Amino acid sequence: MVGDPLIRITGLVRVFGVTRVLDGVDLDVAAGEAVALLGPNGAGKTTLLKIVGTLLRPSRGRVTVAGHDCVRAAEAVRAVVDVVAHGPHVYEDLTARENLRFWATLYGWPADRETLTAALAEVDLERHADARVRTFSAGMRRRVALARVALGRPRVLLLDEPFAGLDQRARKWLEGRLEAFKAGGGALLLVTHSFGRELGLADRIAILAGGRIALDTPRAALRPDDIQRLYVGATEEAS
């Protein structure tokens, strides 16, 4: 069941130099809801995620997560948010377990050996827990980053192309984990370029174009070709 908004974005503006990347974005994501954010390259999707995750400050507007202002109460926001970026962003000279311990310590999560090993086991990396990440394949590095989803207990997940580079087994695990997260009352904001399977998690489709949300619509009744048609229309109208 969808609840009250956990993410609330109002009049969000972000300027880089003379370029206005976000120009008055309004978007809510409720508890128990997943919103897929689509848009062309350079539309500002990753910028928006970084602002919600307190990694960037807005130029204007207001963003709150679980009632906490992302600028004035950034630490409170970080306590309830986890960001899974497009790249794995792992430390290659650390082991898989050491990477998780670093993140757990940074976020104030449990960092005992058993908890870290259990998180790696969920992404099928338990046997490689003490191997240095520089020896891993790209897909294995991605799974180390995704083990954070198993490790933390956030209320909000911000995901940038989370299925990129994953094999079928890892994709299935992540889909199940994200569905359970949503069913437990979590809020998901998912950036993707795909019009297919990745959108199966979404309750709503939001299209970012021209610095604003050009379209925000329920996904349930839409087929992939419907989404592509709406995407083309919204982005062409905004250009």
N, C-alpha and C positions, 0 to 999 in steps of 0.2 A: 504494500500500500504506500502511495506517495504521500509524504508529509510536508511539513513547512520547509521553506527554502533554507538549505545549508550554505549555498553560494548565492550571493546577491550582488550583481554588477549594475551600477547605475551611472549613466553619463560618462563612461570611461574614455579618457583621451590619453594617448601616449604619443609624444613627439620626439623624434630623433633629428636633431639639427633643424632643418627646414621641412622635414618630411613628417606628416601627420599619419602615423601608421594606424592608430585607432582613433576614431572620430565620433565618439558618443555611443559607445556600445552599452546596451541594456540586455541583461540575461540573468535568469534565475535557474538554479538547479536544486531541486527539492530532495529531502531525505528519501531514500528508496528509489531514486531516479537516476538514469544514465542519459546524458545528452552528448551526441556526437557532433563535433564542430568541424564542418567542412569549409574549404575555401581555397582559392588559388595560391600558388607560391607567392610569398611576400604579403599576404593578406593580413598578417598579424596574429595568426593562431598561436604560435609558440610564445609570442610576446604576451598575449593575454594569459596563457597558462603561467608564465613566469610572474606576472603581477599578482594573480590569485595565490600563487605559492610564495609570495613575499620576496622573490628573487629580483624583482624590479619594482620601482615606485611609479605610480601613475603620474602623468602630468596634470590631469584634472579628473574629477569624478570620484566615486567611492566604490570600494569593494569590501564586502564583509564575508567572513566564513564562520559559520556557527555563531553569528552575532558579534564576532570580533572584527574590528577594523584592521585591514591588511597593512595600514601604515602606522596607526597609533598603537596597535596591539599585535605587532608582528610575531612576538614570541608566543602569544596565546594561539595565533593562527597556526604556527609551525607545529604546535603540540597536537593538532587535530588533522593535519594535512600531510599527505605524502605525494611527492612528484616523481613520476617515472618518465625520464626524458627519452628522446628519440635515440640517442646514442647510449651505450651501456654505462659510460662514466664510471668505470672501475679503475682501481689502482693496480697496475700490472705487476708491480714488484711485491705486492701483498698476496697472500693466499686468499682463496674464496672465503674461508672462515674469518680471516683478518679484515677483509673488506666489510663483511657483515658486522663484525664487532665495532669497526670504526663508525659505521652508520648508526648502529644501535646506541653507542655512547653519545654520538652527536645529538640524537633525537630523544635520549633519555629512555630508550626501550631496554628490556631485559637483554643482557649480553653474556649470560652464562653459556658454557660450552654446549650443554644439552639443547638449549633453545636455538642456538646458531646452527647446530647440526641438523635439528629437526626442520628448520627453514630450508636448508640446502637439500635435504632429502625430498622435500615437496617438489623441487624442480629437478630431481634426479641427479644431484651433484654431490651426494653424501660421500661417495667414494673418492671424490676429487677435492674434498674440503681443505686439505692441507697442501694442495698443489698451487704453485704460483700462477696467477691469472695470465701472465704473459705466455704461458704454454697452452692456453685454451683457444679453441676455435671461436669464430665470431658468434656463433649460436650459443656456445657455452658461456661466453662473456655476457651475452644478453640475459641468459638464465640466472647468472649471479645477480644482476641488477634486479630481476624480477623476484628473487628470493626476498627482497625487502617487502613485497606485498604480503608474503607469508609471515614475515618477522614482526612488522608493525601492527598497530591497532588504530589506524586513523579513522576519522569519520568521513573524510573527503579524499578521493583519489584523483589526481590529475595525470593523464596518460597521453604521451605524445607518440603516436604510431607504435603502440605496445606490442603488436603482433609481428613487426618487422624482424626478419631473420630467425624466426622460430620454426622448428619442425612441427609436424602434425601433433605429436605427443605433447609438446610444450604448449602449443596453441590450445589444445583441448583442456589442459590443466588450467591455463590462464582464464579461459572462458568460464570454466566451472567456478574458479576462485572469484571472478568478478561478479558472476550471477549471485553467488552466496553473499558477497559483500553488499550488493544492492538489496538483496532480500533481508539482510540484517539492518537495513535503515541507512546505509551509506549512500553518499552522493558521488557520482562519476561524471567527470568532464573529460571526454575522449576526443583527441585530434586524430583524424585519419584522412588519407586521400582515397581510400577504397570505397567502392559503392556496393561491395558484396558482403561476405561473411562477417567482417568486423562490425558492420552496422546492426547485426542481429542482437547485440547487447543493448542497443539504444532504444529509449522510449520516445525521444524527440530528436529531430534533425535540425541543427541550426547552421545556417550558411553565412559566413563572414565575407563580406565583399565591400569595397569602397569605404573601409574603415568602420562599417556598421553591420549589425545583424540584418541581412537582406531578407532572410526567411527563417521562420521558426515554426515547425509543424510536427505533429505526431507522426511516428514512423510506422505504426502497426499496419496501416492500410496501404503502405507504399511498397511497390516492387522495385528492384534495383534500377530498372529502366525509367521508372517514375522519378526516382531520386536524381538520376543523371539529367533528366529533362528539366526538373526544377532547378538543379544546380546551374545548368547552362543558362536558363532564363534569368536567374537571380544575379549571376555574375556579369552577364552581358548588360543587364539593366543598370547595374552599379558602376560599370566601367565608363 
